[in-house]
Amino acid sequence: MSTAPTLILGTAMWGWTTERATAFKLLDQLYDRGYREVDGSTNYPINKNPEDFRLAEQILLQWINAHAINDLRVMMKVGSVNNMRTPECNLSKSFLLIMLDEYRYAFGDNLDTFMLHWDNREATEEIEATFEAFQRAKDLGYRLGLSGIRHPEVHAKVNEAYGFDFRIQMKHNLLQSDYERYKPFHGQPRFITYGVNAGGIKLDAAAYHQGSSLKARGGDTDKPYPIVGSLQEVLAGANEQPGRPAVSNMNHCGMAYAFHSPDVGGILIGPSRPEQLEHTLNFHEALQRYDYSDFYEGLKQVAAQF
């Protein structure tokens, strides 16, 4: 692999299960380790509390301003008009241009990628108008992105006239992957995986805590998930290989699976505690230094079963 997938710190739970002080610690830690990419969205956190609409980006901006930071690479997803988990969006050219100007002013040199969020449309003329807003962002020097696109084949067709080199966020884990849906965009390491932990599943049921994302989203943390037994077998086999750090949890599984998957250029992570981020950064560095291809092959077999 010529270029390893980067790590991107997610903010989806900030202001919900991750309080401001903890988010600040995570940013301090990330920055001190030399990582710079952070993902945000207008509707984070999506906790159905209208008072928290855009709270995650406010926390990020507070940290940036407190430390006079100007070298982050912030990716902002726009389009959603509330944080109620509804598909309601405004993807018109005028609205996107307003949001582009707002984020340019707010984030300054830290804004890196301007990304569309939750586009369920398939009308070519509507998407063409959106691409006109993208052209403005590109002319200003920003990278462009797509996330949550229902009809990527239509976007690919419209893009034939523009040639935008999109970054694309897609769900990709051992239980679910949208990679095949984005077939028109295959062939370049443009994909940024999210949900690598399969919604927050843990291999050890005792590891769930009150702030666990699976609990926050209403998942059942009392029952064992069928995939857990198969993954534990793969981990045991992987750890028979000497000379590299051991693999031990769902995060390792999800990261290794994403890291070695085709066309992946970035891995979106969502740690809720500094110790989780520390372990994630350490394993990302291990993936770059050591060969875990055998582990990936075992994970692919598990994914095919589930």
C-alpha positions as CSV (number, residue, x, y, z in Angstrom):
1,M,0.0,0.0,0.0
2,S,1.6,3.2,-1.2
3,T,-0.3,5.6,1.0
4,A,-1.9,4.4,4.3
5,P,-5.4,5.6,5.1
6,T,-5.4,8.5,7.4
7,L,-7.3,8.8,10.7
8,I,-10.1,11.4,11.0
9,L,-11.5,12.3,14.4
10,G,-15.3,12.3,14.4
11,T,-17.5,14.7,16.4
12,A,-21.0,13.0,16.1
13,M,-21.3,12.4,19.8
14,W,-19.9,15.7,21.0
15,G,-22.4,17.6,23.2
16,W,-24.3,14.3,23.7
17,T,-22.4,11.4,25.3
18,T,-19.1,13.3,24.9
19,E,-19.0,16.5,26.9
20,R,-17.1,19.6,26.0
21,A,-14.2,19.0,28.4
22,T,-13.6,15.5,27.1
23,A,-13.8,16.7,23.4
24,F,-11.1,19.3,24.3
25,K,-8.9,16.5,25.7
26,L,-9.4,14.4,22.6
27,L,-8.4,17.3,20.4
28,D,-5.3,18.1,22.5
29,Q,-4.3,14.4,22.3
30,L,-4.9,14.2,18.5
31,Y,-3.0,17.4,17.8
32,D,-0.1,16.5,20.0
33,R,0.3,13.2,18.2
34,G,0.5,15.0,14.8
35,Y,-2.9,14.1,13.5
36,R,-4.9,17.0,11.9
37,E,-8.1,15.8,10.3
38,V,-11.4,16.3,12.0
39,D,-14.9,15.5,10.7
40,G,-18.0,17.6,11.5
41,S,-21.5,18.1,10.3
42,T,-24.1,20.8,10.8
43,N,-26.5,18.4,12.5
44,Y,-24.1,17.0,15.1
45,P,-25.0,15.7,17.6
46,I,-28.0,13.9,16.2
47,N,-29.6,13.4,19.6
48,K,-33.1,14.8,18.8
49,N,-32.6,17.7,21.1
50,P,-33.2,20.9,19.1
51,E,-31.2,22.9,21.6
52,D,-28.1,21.0,20.7
53,F,-28.3,21.6,16.9
54,R,-24.8,22.5,15.7
55,L,-23.4,22.1,19.2
56,A,-20.5,19.8,18.1
57,E,-19.2,22.4,15.6
58,Q,-19.4,25.0,18.3
59,I,-17.2,22.9,20.6
60,L,-14.7,22.4,17.8
61,L,-14.6,26.1,17.1
62,Q,-14.2,26.9,20.8
63,W,-11.1,24.7,21.0
64,I,-9.7,26.1,17.7
65,N,-10.1,29.7,19.0
66,A,-8.8,28.9,22.5
67,H,-5.6,27.6,21.0
68,A,-5.3,29.9,17.9
69,I,-5.1,26.8,15.7
70,N,-4.8,27.3,11.9
71,D,-3.5,24.0,10.6
72,L,-6.4,21.5,11.1
73,R,-8.0,19.9,8.1
74,V,-11.7,20.1,9.0
75,M,-14.3,18.4,6.9
76,M,-17.8,19.8,7.2
77,K,-20.9,18.1,5.9
78,V,-23.8,20.3,5.1
79,G,-27.4,20.0,4.0
80,S,-29.3,18.7,7.1
81,V,-31.5,21.4,8.6
82,N,-32.1,19.7,12.0
83,N,-30.7,17.1,14.4
84,M,-33.9,15.1,14.8
85,R,-32.6,12.1,12.7
86,T,-35.0,13.0,9.8
87,P,-34.0,13.1,6.1
88,E,-35.0,16.8,5.8
89,C,-32.3,18.7,3.9
90,N,-31.7,21.8,2.0
91,L,-29.3,21.1,-0.9
92,S,-30.1,24.1,-3.0
93,K,-27.3,26.0,-4.6
94,S,-28.1,29.2,-2.6
95,F,-28.2,27.4,0.7
96,L,-24.9,25.6,0.1
97,L,-23.2,28.8,-0.9
98,I,-24.5,30.4,2.3
99,M,-23.1,27.5,4.3
100,L,-19.8,27.7,2.4
101,D,-19.3,31.3,3.3
102,E,-20.3,30.7,6.9
103,Y,-17.8,27.9,7.4
104,R,-15.1,29.8,5.5
105,Y,-15.5,32.6,8.0
106,A,-15.8,30.4,11.1
107,F,-13.0,28.0,10.4
108,G,-10.6,30.1,8.4
109,D,-7.6,28.2,7.2
110,N,-8.7,25.1,9.1
111,L,-11.5,24.4,6.6
112,D,-10.4,21.7,4.2
113,T,-13.3,19.7,2.7
114,F,-16.8,20.9,1.9
115,M,-19.1,17.9,1.8
116,L,-22.7,17.2,0.9
117,H,-24.8,15.3,3.4
118,W,-27.8,13.0,3.0
119,D,-28.8,13.5,-0.6
120,N,-31.8,11.3,-1.5
121,R,-32.5,13.1,-4.8
122,E,-32.3,11.5,-8.2
123,A,-33.4,14.5,-10.3
124,T,-30.4,15.4,-12.5
125,E,-31.2,19.1,-12.8
126,E,-31.4,19.5,-9.0
127,I,-28.0,17.8,-8.6
128,E,-26.5,19.9,-11.3
129,A,-27.4,23.0,-9.4
130,T,-25.7,21.6,-6.3
131,F,-22.6,20.9,-8.4
132,E,-22.6,24.6,-9.4
133,A,-22.1,25.4,-5.7
134,F,-19.4,22.7,-5.5
135,Q,-17.6,24.5,-8.4
136,R,-17.5,27.7,-6.2
137,A,-15.9,25.7,-3.4
138,K,-13.4,24.1,-5.7
139,D,-12.4,27.5,-7.1
140,L,-11.7,28.7,-3.6
141,G,-9.4,25.7,-3.1
142,Y,-11.5,23.4,-1.0
143,R,-11.7,19.6,-1.4
144,L,-15.2,18.3,-2.2
145,G,-17.1,15.4,-0.7
146,L,-20.2,13.3,-0.6
147,S,-21.8,11.4,2.3
148,G,-25.1,9.5,2.5
149,I,-25.9,9.6,-1.2
150,R,-28.8,7.4,-2.2
151,H,-28.2,7.5,-6.0
152,P,-24.4,7.8,-6.5
153,E,-24.8,6.7,-10.1
154,V,-26.7,10.0,-10.8
155,H,-24.0,12.1,-9.1
156,A,-21.3,10.2,-11.1
157,K,-23.2,11.0,-14.3
158,V,-23.5,14.7,-13.5
159,N,-19.8,14.7,-12.5
160,E,-18.7,13.7,-16.0
161,A,-19.1,17.4,-16.9
162,Y,-17.1,18.6,-13.9
163,G,-14.5,16.0,-13.1
164,F,-14.6,16.6,-9.3
165,D,-12.3,14.4,-7.3
166,F,-14.7,13.7,-4.5
167,R,-13.9,12.3,-1.1
168,I,-16.7,10.0,-0.2
169,Q,-17.8,8.9,3.3
170,M,-19.4,5.5,3.4
171,K,-20.5,3.0,6.0
172,H,-18.1,0.1,5.9
173,N,-17.7,-2.5,8.6
174,L,-17.9,-6.3,9.1
175,L,-21.7,-6.3,9.2
176,Q,-22.5,-3.7,6.5
177,S,-20.8,-2.0,3.6
178,D,-21.9,0.6,1.0
179,Y,-18.8,0.1,-1.1
180,E,-20.6,-1.7,-4.0
181,R,-23.3,1.0,-4.1
182,Y,-20.6,3.5,-5.0
183,K,-19.2,1.4,-7.9
184,P,-19.1,4.4,-10.3
185,F,-16.5,6.0,-8.0
186,H,-14.3,2.9,-7.6
187,G,-10.6,2.9,-8.5
188,Q,-9.2,5.7,-6.3
189,P,-8.5,5.9,-2.6
190,R,-11.3,8.4,-2.1
191,F,-13.4,6.5,0.4
192,I,-13.6,7.4,4.1
193,T,-15.1,4.7,6.2
194,Y,-17.4,5.3,9.1
195,G,-19.1,3.0,11.5
196,V,-16.0,0.7,11.6
197,N,-17.1,-0.6,15.0
198,A,-20.4,-1.8,13.6
199,G,-22.5,0.6,15.7
200,G,-20.5,0.2,18.8
201,I,-20.5,-3.5,19.3
202,K,-17.9,-4.7,21.8
203,L,-16.3,-8.2,22.0
204,D,-16.5,-8.1,25.8
205,A,-20.0,-7.3,27.1
206,A,-18.5,-6.0,30.3
207,A,-16.8,-3.2,28.3
208,Y,-20.0,-1.3,27.7
209,H,-20.3,1.8,29.8
210,Q,-23.0,4.4,30.2
211,G,-21.6,6.6,27.4
212,S,-21.2,3.8,24.9
213,S,-22.5,4.8,21.5
214,L,-24.5,1.6,21.2
215,K,-26.4,2.3,24.4
216,A,-27.0,6.0,23.4
217,R,-28.5,4.9,20.1
218,G,-30.8,2.4,21.8
219,G,-28.9,-0.8,21.0
220,D,-29.2,-3.9,23.2
221,T,-26.0,-4.3,25.1
222,D,-27.2,-7.2,27.2
223,K,-27.4,-9.8,24.4
224,P,-24.3,-11.3,22.7
225,Y,-24.0,-10.5,19.0
226,P,-23.5,-13.6,16.7
227,I,-20.4,-12.1,15.1
228,V,-18.5,-11.9,18.3
229,G,-17.7,-15.6,18.6
230,S,-16.3,-15.7,15.1
231,L,-14.2,-12.6,15.6
232,Q,-12.7,-13.9,18.8
233,E,-11.5,-17.0,16.8
234,V,-9.9,-14.7,14.2
235,L,-8.2,-12.6,16.9
236,A,-6.8,-15.7,18.6
237,G,-5.3,-16.9,15.3
238,A,-3.9,-13.4,14.5
239,N,-2.2,-13.3,17.9
240,E,-0.3,-16.5,17.2
241,Q,1.8,-14.4,14.7
242,P,4.9,-13.2,16.6
243,G,6.6,-9.8,16.3
244,R,3.7,-7.4,16.2
245,P,1.3,-5.8,18.7
246,A,-1.6,-8.0,19.6
247,V,-5.2,-7.4,18.4
248,S,-7.7,-7.5,21.2
249,N,-11.0,-5.7,20.5
250,M,-13.7,-4.6,18.1
251,N,-11.9,-1.4,17.3
252,H,-8.9,-3.3,16.1
253,C,-11.1,-5.5,13.9
254,G,-12.9,-2.6,12.4
255,M,-9.8,-0.5,11.8
256,A,-7.8,-3.4,10.2
257,Y,-10.7,-4.3,8.0
258,A,-11.1,-0.7,6.8
259,F,-7.3,-0.1,6.5
260,H,-6.8,-3.0,4.1
261,S,-10.1,-2.6,2.1
262,P,-10.0,-1.4,-1.5
263,D,-10.0,2.3,-2.3
264,V,-10.0,3.4,1.4
265,G,-8.2,6.7,2.0
266,G,-9.4,7.5,5.4
267,I,-10.9,6.0,8.6
268,L,-13.4,8.0,10.6
269,I,-13.1,7.2,14.3
270,G,-15.3,8.3,17.2
271,P,-13.6,7.7,20.6
272,S,-15.5,9.0,23.6
273,R,-12.5,8.8,26.0
274,P,-8.8,9.8,25.8
275,E,-7.7,6.2,26.5
276,Q,-9.8,5.0,23.6
277,L,-8.2,7.5,21.3
278,E,-4.7,6.5,22.6
279,H,-5.3,2.9,21.8
280,T,-6.7,3.8,18.4
281,L,-3.7,6.0,17.4
282,N,-1.3,3.3,18.6
283,F,-3.0,0.6,16.5
284,H,-3.2,2.9,13.5
285,E,0.6,3.3,13.7
286,A,1.0,-0.5,14.1
287,L,-1.1,-1.1,11.0
288,Q,1.4,1.1,9.1
289,R,4.4,-0.6,10.5
290,Y,3.5,-4.3,10.7
291,D,1.9,-6.7,8.3
292,Y,-1.6,-7.6,9.3
293,S,-2.8,-8.9,6.0
294,D,-3.4,-12.4,7.4
295,F,-5.7,-10.8,10.0
296,Y,-7.6,-9.0,7.2
297,E,-8.1,-12.2,5.3
298,G,-9.7,-13.7,8.4
299,L,-11.9,-10.7,8.8
300,K,-13.0,-10.9,5.2
301,Q,-14.2,-14.5,5.8
302,V,-16.2,-13.4,8.9
303,A,-17.7,-10.5,6.9
304,A,-18.9,-12.9,4.2
305,Q,-20.7,-14.9,6.8
306,F,-22.6,-12.0,8.3
